[in-house]
Amino acid sequence: YCFFRLPLSSLDFTFRPARQVIWVDTLGQTLSSQASLISAVKSLDLLLGFTVGKASDNTRTRWGRRKPFIAVAFPLALLAFFLFVNAPSVGLGLARAKPRPPPCTHLVLNTSSPAGCPALKDCLERAMQQGEIDRFDFTSPSRVASLQSGGWQLSFWFALLYATYLACAYTCSQIPYDALGMELTDSYDERSALFGLKTLFQFVGYAATPLLNIGLSALLADDLVALYSMLALAVGSLAVLAWASLLCNVGERPPPPEDHTILPVPIVPSARRVLANKPYLVYLLMKMPLSLVSLMPSNLAALWVKHNMALEAWNSMYNAVLMFALVGAMASIGVLVRSAQQYGKAAVLQAVLLVSGLLYLAVSFVPGAFFAQHPVLLVPVGALIGVGQALGFVLPDAMLADIIDYAELHSGSRDEGMYTVIETNLQQFVEIAGGVFPMVLLAGAGYEPLGGCSCGCGVSCGRAIGMPYARWHCPGDVGYSCTGKGGSELLFAPEEPAVAPCAAQSEHVQSLISLFFLAIPGLLALIAAIPAGKMPITARVHAAILAAIAARNSGGDAGEGGDAGGEREVFDPVYGEPVQRPPNTAASLLHEHFSPSEWQSFPTLGSLRAFLVSRLLLWVALAAALVAGMAYSGVEAAVTFGCLLLSALFILIPWDGVRLYALSGPAASSLVPARTAPP
């Protein structure tokens, strides 16, 4: 089971940097355009998540409830992943017309000979004098055309591949996979060990990507397109192996026996029951900021290394920082698991969040240039980030499994898929803001891919503009050298610049990168520590929950409230109240589609229908107005934030639509029309 988490992590650590390296730096997509597309795609994916979560809970096949989804969706995710990372190689989003090859390229092959480099230098001098190429200190925008992006085609292919990968890898594969893990054991301590092992595999997968990246950088440091192509092949092969192993070797827990006298619970009552679970609400208040603590440093690390540390050969340093983080994460997993078993999950989680938050804030004030001069200090910084990354997975997943047991006590059913999908969707909504908002602000602050250059800093000038003898090609600055490799001696510039122009950004942009890299995650860690300390399910309480479930299901005594004969009355070990399971009749399920205040506010079914119709019309009108406003404005930032609002409407419209449909069923027609409250 845990082995499958390894390639999921490797895919993630290849896919996310590829958005910047392949699509922004190489293909020329703007940050604001990418932010708009990511926001739109994730907004649409929110609705799919609810469908998959509920469907996986209700699926009954001889292969299980969860594995059929993974079997079908994951291969499609791998196909989208491979095309996404190899977009320049397969020509997605690129203009087909290429410029006439610049002169002197044939001499690059001979630069290893003693006379090769002088001959190349002489050829370049003649070409500059004749106006065939730009001078090293002056460029003409019209003379050398870089490989042009295909305009709307670039956005189309990005949206299509990103949406396919997101839907098939995360929604249709990872949601059932996470739900499967909740079923593997009931033990409070074994769950800490299971999810600790899962997190270990997760970070081994994260570590495999930078290790491969560092190894490939020895050959392809100046051609990241080729490097990522090789990386995708290696990671994809590992993913196929883990996928086959999961399907063949992991057995699923048999679902509770179906009682055909009890109706299946529709999606709206299921969601209402989940959101009425008080321990789960406390968990969500902790998990939403914690997800950003894990997300933002890893998303911003590449930009921070490239632009705040101002490194031309940034890829190797970036992967070194990742390795330091992953070593710190893996080293902390055992400590976190043992501490949670000894002191409790909530206490350990709160303590580590407080310490990590304060350290994040302290490090955020140190300028990147200081780390460029003292790179050894990146070891403790990377390790600190790694502890925060591990913390977001080891203990919360084990806490969620305990909460699902608590929910089973109240409902009599196990709804791992529904709990997982609601957490995932709320977390994804937070990540839309946390992942997209920094990109929009950076674009507004004047961020330019590669500092406005056509190539350099890992984007091969030979591949991009046909100049294999250029380290970079930027406005007013062309870094001609014998080989075009990073760090090779410049042929015409009087001295090596302090900062390669392809790595340069304004101080304002650098400040924003630092803010989102560590400062805001530090504040969010301190915020998450507050609900983390209020989680009510301890080891003792969880044991009482399992005993109550067993007593309720077997008809035995669970302590106070037990009586002879029939189904035993049990008490909620968390709040001390009698547990009343829902009857799941047609009438009760209809009433669960609506809140008590809605039943009280609308005295007849006709008025309730009218209320839902008016709300649906309002949601549809707002959605149409948002779409029209985004189309009229043409501003990518407006599109991005419009998509954030649309993501909420994409949930509200089907939510009220399903409830309106429920009022047209036989259960509604059998009710007394004037009834104002559920029985």
C-alpha positions in Angstrom: 0.0 0.0 0.0 2.6 2.5 1.0 4.8 1.8 -2.0 2.3 3.5 -4.3 2.8 6.7 -2.5 6.4 6.8 -3.7 5.7 7.5 -7.4 2.9 9.8 -6.6 5.4 12.0 -4.8 8.0 11.7 -7.6 5.3 12.6 -10.2 4.4 15.6 -8.1 8.0 16.8 -7.7 8.4 16.5 -11.5 5.1 18.0 -12.5 5.1 21.1 -10.3 8.5 22.4 -11.4 7.7 21.6 -15.0 5.0 24.3 -14.9 7.8 26.8 -14.4 10.7 25.3 -16.3 8.8 23.9 -19.3 5.8 26.1 -19.7 6.9 29.5 -18.4 10.7 29.6 -19.0 10.8 27.5 -22.2 7.4 28.0 -23.9 6.9 31.6 -22.7 3.6 31.3 -20.8 3.1 34.2 -18.5 2.7 33.6 -14.7 -0.7 35.4 -14.7 -2.0 33.3 -17.7 -0.9 30.1 -15.9 -2.4 31.3 -12.7 -5.8 31.9 -14.4 -5.8 28.5 -16.0 -4.8 26.6 -12.8 -7.6 28.5 -11.0 -10.2 27.6 -13.6 -9.2 23.9 -13.8 -9.1 23.4 -10.1 -12.4 25.1 -9.7 -14.0 22.7 -12.1 -12.3 19.7 -10.5 -13.9 20.5 -7.1 -17.2 19.1 -8.3 -15.7 15.9 -9.6 -14.1 15.2 -6.3 -17.5 14.9 -4.5 -18.7 12.5 -7.2 -15.7 10.3 -7.0 -15.6 10.2 -3.2 -19.3 9.2 -2.9 -19.1 6.8 -5.8 -16.1 5.0 -4.3 -17.9 4.6 -0.9 -20.9 3.0 -2.7 -19.0 0.9 -5.2 -19.3 -2.9 -4.7 -17.1 -5.1 -7.0 -15.1 -8.3 -6.5 -12.0 -6.1 -6.8 -13.1 -3.8 -4.0 -14.5 -0.3 -3.7 -11.3 1.8 -4.3 -9.0 -0.1 -6.7 -11.3 0.0 -9.8 -11.0 3.8 -9.8 -7.2 3.6 -9.5 -7.0 0.9 -12.2 -8.7 3.1 -14.8 -7.7 6.6 -13.9 -4.0 6.3 -13.1 -2.8 5.2 -16.6 -4.6 8.3 -18.1 -2.8 10.4 -15.5 0.6 9.0 -16.6 -0.2 9.8 -20.3 -1.1 13.4 -19.5 2.0 13.7 -17.3 4.3 12.6 -20.0 2.8 14.9 -22.6 2.8 17.8 -20.1 6.5 17.5 -19.3 7.5 16.8 -22.9 5.4 19.6 -24.4 8.4 21.3 -26.3 9.6 17.9 -27.6 6.2 16.9 -29.1 5.5 20.4 -30.3 2.4 21.2 -28.1 1.7 24.9 -28.1 4.5 25.9 -30.3 4.5 27.8 -33.6 5.7 25.6 -36.4 7.8 28.2 -38.3 11.3 28.4 -37.0 13.7 31.3 -37.7 16.7 31.0 -40.1 19.6 29.4 -38.1 22.1 32.0 -36.9 25.7 31.9 -38.3 28.7 30.1 -36.8 26.7 27.3 -35.2 28.8 24.7 -37.1 31.9 25.9 -35.3 30.6 25.0 -31.8 31.3 21.3 -32.5 35.0 22.2 -33.0 35.5 24.2 -29.8 37.2 21.3 -28.1 40.2 21.6 -30.4 42.9 24.3 -29.7 41.9 26.4 -32.7 38.2 25.8 -32.3 37.3 28.6 -29.9 39.3 31.3 -31.6 37.7 30.4 -34.9 34.3 30.6 -33.3 35.1 34.0 -31.8 36.3 35.4 -35.1 33.2 34.1 -36.8 31.0 35.8 -34.2 32.9 39.1 -34.5 32.3 39.1 -38.3 28.6 38.2 -37.8 28.2 41.1 -35.3 29.9 43.6 -37.7 27.8 42.5 -40.6 24.6 42.7 -38.5 23.8 39.0 -38.7 23.6 38.6 -35.0 23.2 41.0 -32.0 26.2 42.6 -30.4 27.0 41.2 -26.9 25.9 44.6 -25.4 23.0 45.5 -27.7 20.0 43.5 -29.0 17.4 44.1 -31.6 14.1 42.5 -30.7 13.2 41.8 -34.4 16.5 40.2 -35.4 16.6 36.9 -33.6 13.2 35.4 -33.0 13.0 32.9 -30.2 10.8 29.9 -30.5 7.4 31.4 -30.4 4.6 30.0 -28.4 1.4 29.2 -30.2 -0.8 31.8 -28.4 -4.2 30.3 -27.5 -2.9 26.8 -28.5 -0.4 27.1 -25.6 -3.2 27.8 -23.1 -5.4 25.1 -24.6 -2.8 22.4 -24.3 -1.8 23.5 -20.8 -5.4 23.5 -19.6 -6.2 20.2 -21.2 -3.2 18.3 -19.9 -3.3 20.0 -16.5 -7.0 19.2 -16.1 -6.5 15.6 -17.2 -3.6 15.0 -14.8 -5.3 16.7 -11.9 -8.6 14.7 -12.4 -7.0 11.3 -13.0 -4.0 11.5 -10.6 -5.4 13.4 -7.7 -9.2 13.2 -7.8 -9.8 9.7 -9.3 -6.7 8.0 -8.0 -5.4 9.6 -4.8 -8.8 10.1 -3.2 -9.7 6.4 -3.4 -6.1 5.6 -2.5 -6.2 7.7 0.7 -9.6 6.3 1.6 -8.2 2.8 1.2 -5.6 3.5 3.8 -8.2 4.5 6.4 -9.6 0.9 6.2 -6.4 -1.1 6.7 -6.3 -1.0 10.5 -8.5 0.1 13.5 -5.6 0.4 16.0 -4.9 4.0 17.3 -1.1 3.3 17.5 -0.9 1.1 14.3 -2.5 4.0 12.4 0.3 6.3 13.5 2.8 3.7 12.3 1.0 3.0 9.0 0.8 6.7 8.1 4.3 7.2 9.3 5.5 4.5 6.9 3.3 5.9 4.1 4.9 9.3 4.7 8.3 7.8 4.6 7.6 6.3 1.2 6.2 9.7 0.2 9.4 11.4 1.0 11.5 8.7 -0.5 9.6 9.5 -3.6 10.2 13.1 -3.2 13.9 12.4 -2.7 14.2 10.2 -5.8 13.3 13.1 -8.1 16.0 15.5 -7.0 18.5 12.7 -6.8 17.8 11.8 -10.4 17.7 15.5 -11.3 21.2 16.1 -9.8 22.6 13.0 -11.6 21.1 14.1 -14.9 22.3 17.7 -14.3 25.9 16.5 -14.8 25.1 15.9 -18.4 22.1 18.2 -19.1 22.4 21.2 -16.7 22.1 23.7 -19.6 19.2 21.9 -21.3 16.4 21.4 -18.8 13.9 20.4 -21.5 16.0 17.3 -22.2 16.6 16.7 -18.5 12.9 16.7 -17.7 12.1 14.4 -20.6 14.5 11.9 -19.1 13.2 12.4 -15.7 9.6 11.8 -16.8 10.6 8.5 -18.4 12.3 7.3 -15.2 9.5 8.4 -12.9 6.7 7.1 -15.1 8.3 3.7 -15.3 8.4 3.5 -11.5 4.8 4.6 -11.3 3.7 1.8 -13.6 5.4 -0.7 -11.3 3.9 0.7 -8.2 0.4 0.8 -9.8 0.6 -2.8 -10.8 1.8 -3.8 -7.3 -1.0 -2.0 -5.6 -3.7 -3.6 -7.7 -2.2 -7.1 -7.4 -1.1 -7.2 -3.8 -3.3 -5.0 -1.6 -6.6 -6.5 -0.4 -9.5 -4.2 0.6 -11.4 -4.3 3.8 -14.8 -5.8 3.2 -17.5 -3.1 3.4 -20.2 -3.3 6.0 -22.9 -5.8 5.0 -25.6 -4.1 2.9 -29.0 -3.9 4.6 -31.5 -3.8 1.7 -34.2 -2.6 4.1 -32.2 0.6 4.6 -32.0 3.1 1.7 -28.6 4.2 0.5 -27.7 7.7 1.7 -27.6 10.3 -1.1 -24.7 12.7 -1.5 -26.3 15.8 0.2 -27.3 14.0 3.5 -23.8 12.3 3.4 -22.1 15.7 3.1 -24.3 17.2 5.8 -23.4 14.4 8.2 -19.7 14.9 7.5 -19.9 18.6 8.1 -21.9 18.1 11.3 -19.1 16.0 12.8 -17.6 18.4 15.4 -14.1 16.7 15.7 -13.9 16.8 11.9 -14.6 20.6 11.8 -11.8 21.1 14.3 -9.6 19.0 12.1 -10.4 21.1 9.0 -9.6 24.3 10.9 -6.2 22.8 11.5 -5.7 21.1 8.1 -6.5 24.0 5.9 -3.6 26.3 7.1 -1.4 23.3 7.5 -1.8 22.4 3.9 -0.4 25.8 2.9 2.5 25.4 5.3 3.5 22.3 3.2 2.5 23.7 -0.2 4.0 27.2 -0.3 7.7 26.5 0.5 7.9 23.7 -2.1 6.1 25.8 -4.7 8.3 28.9 -4.2 11.6 27.1 -3.6 12.7 27.2 -7.2 12.0 30.9 -7.6 13.8 31.7 -4.3 16.9 29.8 -5.3 17.0 31.2 -8.9 16.2 34.8 -8.2 16.8 35.6 -4.5 20.0 33.7 -4.4 20.5 34.9 -8.0 22.1 31.7 -9.5 22.5 31.0 -13.1 23.0 27.2 -12.4 20.1 27.3 -10.0 18.7 23.8 -10.8 21.5 21.9 -9.0 21.2 24.1 -5.9 17.4 23.9 -5.9 17.6 20.1 -5.9 20.2 20.2 -3.2 17.8 22.3 -1.0 15.1 19.7 -1.8 17.4 16.9 -0.7 18.2 18.7 2.6 14.5 19.1 3.2 13.7 15.5 2.4 16.5 14.2 4.7 15.0 16.4 7.4 11.5 15.1 6.7 12.5 11.4 6.7 14.6 11.8 9.8 11.7 13.4 11.6 9.1 10.8 10.7 10.2 8.2 13.3 10.5 10.9 16.0 7.0 12.2 15.2 5.4 8.7 15.3 7.1 7.7 18.6 6.2 11.0 20.2 2.6 10.8 19.1 2.3 7.3 20.6 3.8 8.5 23.8 2.3 12.0 24.2 -0.7 12.0 21.9 -1.1 13.2 18.3 -2.6 16.6 19.1 0.0 17.6 21.7 2.9 16.7 19.4 1.3 18.4 16.4 0.7 21.6 18.3 4.2 21.7 19.7 6.0 21.1 16.4 3.7 23.7 14.6 4.6 26.4 17.2 8.4 25.8 16.9 8.3 25.5 13.1 6.3 28.6 12.7 8.7 30.7 14.8 11.7 29.3 12.9 10.1 29.9 9.5 9.5 33.5 10.4 13.1 34.0 11.7 14.7 32.6 8.5 12.4 34.6 6.2 14.2 37.8 7.2 17.6 36.5 6.0 18.3 37.7 2.4 18.9 35.1 -0.3 22.3 36.6 -1.2 23.5 35.7 2.3 22.8 32.0 1.6 24.4 32.3 -1.8 27.6 33.4 0.0 27.2 30.7 2.7 25.4 27.8 1.0 26.2 25.4 3.9 23.5 27.2 5.9 21.0 25.8 3.5 21.4 22.4 5.2 19.5 23.4 8.4 17.0 25.6 6.5 16.2 22.7 4.1 15.9 20.3 7.1 13.5 22.7 8.8 11.3 22.9 5.7 11.3 19.1 5.6 10.0 18.8 9.1 7.1 21.0 8.2 6.5 18.9 5.1 6.4 15.7 7.1 4.2 17.2 9.8 1.5 17.9 7.2 1.1 14.2 6.4 2.2 11.9 9.3 -0.2 12.9 12.1 -3.2 14.5 10.3 -3.9 11.4 8.2 -3.9 9.2 11.4 -6.2 11.8 13.1 -8.6 11.6 10.2 -8.8 7.8 10.4 -9.8 8.2 14.1 -12.5 10.7 13.2 -13.9 8.3 10.6 -14.3 5.7 13.4 -16.1 8.3 15.4 -18.4 9.0 12.5 -19.1 5.3 12.1 -20.3 5.2 15.7 -23.0 7.8 14.8 -24.0 6.7 11.3 -23.3 3.0 11.2 -21.5 3.3 7.9 -17.9 3.9 6.9 -17.6 6.9 4.6 -13.8 7.2 4.1 -14.3 8.4 0.5 -16.7 11.2 1.5 -14.4 12.4 4.4 -11.4 12.3 2.2 -13.0 14.2 -0.7 -14.4 16.9 1.5 -11.0 17.4 3.1 -9.3 17.3 -0.3 -11.7 19.7 -1.9 -11.6 22.3 0.9 -7.9 21.9 0.9 -7.8 22.3 -2.8 -9.8 25.5 -2.6 -7.3 26.8 -0.1 -4.5 25.7 -2.4 -6.1 27.6 -5.3 -5.7 30.8 -3.3 -2.3 29.8 -1.8 -0.8 28.5 -5.0 -2.3 31.0 -7.5 -2.4 34.2 -5.4 1.5 34.4 -5.2 1.7 34.0 -8.9 -0.7 36.8 -9.6 1.0 39.2 -7.2 4.4 38.3 -8.7 3.2 39.0 -12.2 1.7 42.3 -11.0 5.0 43.2 -9.4 6.8 42.9 -12.7 8.1 39.3 -12.6 9.4 38.3 -16.0 10.3 34.7 -16.9 14.1 34.4 -17.1 14.4 38.1 -16.3 13.0 38.9 -19.8 15.6 36.8 -21.6 14.9 34.4 -24.5 17.0 31.7 -23.0 19.6 31.0 -20.3 19.6 29.7 -16.7 18.8 26.2 -17.8 16.8 27.0 -21.0 19.2 26.0 -23.8 19.9 28.9 -26.2 20.7 26.3 -28.8 17.2 24.7 -28.5 15.3 28.0 -28.0 16.9 30.4 -30.6 19.4 28.2 -32.4 22.5 29.8 -30.7 24.4 27.0 -29.0 27.3 29.4 -28.3 25.1 31.7 -26.1 24.8 31.3 -22.3 21.9 33.8 -22.3 20.2 36.1 -24.8 18.6 39.0 -23.0 17.6 42.6 -23.9 20.9 44.5 -24.1 23.0 41.5 -23.1 24.1 38.4 -25.0 26.4 36.0 -23.2 28.5 34.6 -26.1 30.9 31.8 -25.0 32.7 28.9 -26.7 30.2 26.2 -25.5 27.2 28.1 -24.3 27.3 26.2 -21.0 26.7 27.9 -17.7 29.9 29.2 -16.2 31.9 29.1 -19.4 34.1 32.1 -20.1 32.4 35.0 -21.9 34.0 35.8 -25.2 33.3 39.6 -25.4 32.1 40.9 -22.1 34.8 42.7 -20.1 34.0 40.7 -17.0 31.6 38.2 -15.6 28.4 39.9 -14.3 27.7 39.7 -10.6 24.2 38.3 -11.5 23.4 36.5 -14.7 20.6 38.6 -16.4 18.4 35.6 -16.7 18.4 35.2 -12.9 17.8 38.9 -12.1 14.5 40.2 -10.7 13.6 43.5 -9.0 13.9 43.9 -5.3 10.1 44.1 -5.0 9.7 40.7 -6.7 12.4 39.2 -4.5 10.7 40.5 -1.4 7.4 38.9 -2.5 9.1 35.6 -3.2 10.6 35.7 0.4 7.2 36.6 1.8 5.4 33.6 0.3 8.4 31.2 0.6 8.7 31.2 4.4 7.1 34.2 6.2 3.4 33.5 5.4 3.9 29.7 6.0 5.4 30.6 9.4 2.3 32.6 10.3 0.0 29.9 9.1 1.8 27.3 11.2 1.2 29.4 14.3 -2.5 29.7 13.3 -2.8 25.9 12.7 -1.4 25.2 16.2 -4.5 26.6 17.8 -7.0 24.0 16.6 -4.4 21.3 16.6 -4.3 21.5 20.4 -8.1 21.2 20.6 -8.5 17.8 18.8 -10.7 15.8 21.2 -9.9 12.2 20.2 -7.1 10.8 22.3 -5.9 7.2 22.6 -8.2 6.6 25.5 -11.2 8.2 23.8 -10.5 6.3 20.6 -10.5 3.0 22.5 -13.9 3.9 23.9 -15.2 4.7 20.4 -14.2 1.3 19.1 -15.8 -0.4 22.1 -19.0 1.5 21.6 -19.1 0.6 17.9 -18.6 -3.1 18.8 -21.2 -3.0 21.5 -23.7 -1.2 19.2 -23.2 -3.6 16.3 -23.3 -6.8 18.5 -26.0 -5.7 20.9 -23.7 -5.9 23.9 -23.0 -3.4 26.6 -20.8 -0.4 26.1 -20.8 0.8 29.6 -23.4 3.4 30.7 -26.6 3.1 28.8 -26.5 -0.6 28.0 -29.7 -2.5 28.4 -31.0 -5.9 27.7 -32.3 -6.9 24.3 -32.3 -5.2 21.0 -29.8 -2.6 19.9 -27.9 -1.2 22.8 -27.9 2.4 23.7 -24.4 3.8 23.8 -23.0 7.1 24.7 -20.7 9.4 22.7 -17.2 9.0 24.3 -16.2 12.5 23.2 -19.2 14.6 24.3 -21.1 12.1 26.6 -24.4 12.3 24.8 -26.5 9.3 23.7 -25.8 8.2 20.2 -28.8 8.2 17.9 -28.2 6.7 14.5 -30.3 8.0 11.6 -33.1 5.7 10.5 -32.2 6.2 6.7 -35.9 6.1 5.7 -37.1 7.9 2.6 -38.7 10.6 4.7 -35.7 11.1 7.0 -33.3 11.2 4.1 -35.4 13.9 2.4 -35.4 15.9 5.6 -31.6 15.6 5.8 -31.3 17.4 2.5 -32.2 20.6 4.4 -31.2 22.3 7.6 -33.7 22.7 10.5 -33.7 26.5 9.9 -34.8 25.9 6.2 -37.6 23.7 7.3 -38.8 26.3 9.8 -38.5 29.2 7.4 -40.6 27.6 4.6 -43.9 26.1 5.9 -44.8 24.2 2.7 -43.1 22.2 0.1 -44.2 24.7 -2.5 -42.4 27.5 -0.6 -39.3 25.4 -0.2 -39.3 24.7 -3.9 -39.7 28.4 -4.7 -36.8 29.2 -2.4 -34.5 26.7 -4.1 -35.5 27.8 -7.6 -34.8 31.5 -6.7 -31.4 30.6 -5.3 -30.5 28.5 -8.3 -31.4 31.4 -10.6 -29.3 33.7 -8.4 -26.3 31.3 -8.6 -26.6 30.9 -12.4 -27.0 34.6 -12.9 -23.9 35.3 -10.7 -21.9 32.6 -12.7 -23.0 34.2 -16.0 -22.1 37.6 -14.8 -18.7 36.4 -13.6 -17.9 34.8 -16.9 -19.1 37.8 -18.8 -17.0 40.1 -16.6 -13.9 38.0 -17.0 -14.4 37.9 -20.8 -15.0 41.7 -21.0 -12.1 42.7 -18.8 -9.5 40.5 -20.5 -7.3 41.0 -17.4 -5.7 37.7 -16.4 -5.8 38.7 -12.7 -9.5 39.3 -12.9 -9.9 35.9 -14.6 -7.9 34.2 -11.8 -10.0 35.7 -9.0 -13.2 35.2 -11.0 -12.4 31.5 -11.2 -12.0 31.4 -7.4 -15.6 32.7 -7.0 -16.8 30.4 -9.7 -15.4 27.4 -7.8 -17.8 28.1 -5.0 -20.7 28.5 -7.5 -19.8 25.2 -9.1 -20.6 23.6 -5.7 -23.6 25.7 -4.9 -25.4 25.2 -8.2 -25.5 21.3 -8.2 -26.0 21.4 -4.4 -29.3 23.2 -4.7 -30.1 21.4 -7.9 -29.9 18.0 -6.2 -32.0 19.3 -3.3 -34.7 20.6 -5.7 -34.7 17.3 -7.5 -35.2 15.5 -4.1 -38.4 17.5 -3.6 -39.9 16.0 -6.7 -39.5 12.4 -5.5 -42.0 10.0 -4.0 -40.8 10.8 -0.5 -41.8 14.4 -0.9 -45.2 13.6 -2.3 -46.0 11.4 0.7 -45.3 14.2 3.2 -48.0 16.5 4.7 -47.7 19.7 2.6 -47.8 22.0 5.6 -45.2 20.2 7.7 -42.6 22.7 8.9 -40.1 20.5 10.7 -38.6 17.0 10.2 -40.3 14.3 12.3 
